[in-house]
């Protein structure tokens, strides 16, 4: 899915603490900020959670140290044009128009890191939420998209080296998208049976994600005698286990495949990125299974 659902929950600034809800289209690179609610500590289903509150369960922490960069990225996104060459990248609904922070931001000095901004002390939680959302989309979400795309390209190259029918093509110096690649394959008359990404996705019945630490807690729930092991770990000891993410994919025939991702540094950890990389690594294991099954089927029919 190319739409990332985002819940940005902010407190500590002017006005009531709040939660801002948005959708970011990774393909079109368009952010739609569409709803606001009172402060919600609970994660809305399917949302990436960004918050300034260290006590909340979250995917991304928005800290004071991120503020200047976030403001610059907000203005970049506000002035930006989507990938269709026409649409605006940043859009507020009528209900969230007051989240625009322009009125409380003023240009300051410029140094080696770029433009600095003076922030009015009256900036609201809602306005900070809008800035934090743009910061996430314009930096972290784009990074996730890039990393996953590069992982997919590496996998495609590997599969090509193993004799799979796949092409890494360029059109006018630009990588072709999936639709263009598929069309190129058909134009070349390469219509023999093959496994496609659509076949892979259609074969997935269910997928689950958890960190190594969450797995340890789950083990303890089934083994009350060891229930104090994980809870006795101090944060420093827990950290390595929280940086390792697993994806378990259940296929329609009941077989399971797993993928994982690990971050070296806790400062670089991003839960959404970890899940996407883990899923990609799990999907990579499905290709040879389905390709073998197809080859076996064709062999028996010949």
Secondary structure by P-SEA (a helix, b strand, c coil): ccbbbbbbbbcccccccbbbbbcccccccccccccccccccccccccccccccccccccccccccaaaaaaaaaaaaaacccccccccccccccccccccccccccccccccccbbbbbbccccaaaaaaaaaaaaaacaaaaaaaaaaaaaaaaaaaaaaacccccccccccccccaaaaaaaaaaaccccccccaaaaaaaccbbbbbcaaaaaaaaaaacccccccccccccccccccccbbbbbbbccccbbbbbbccccccccccaaaaaaaaaaaaaaaaaaaaaaaaaaaaaaac
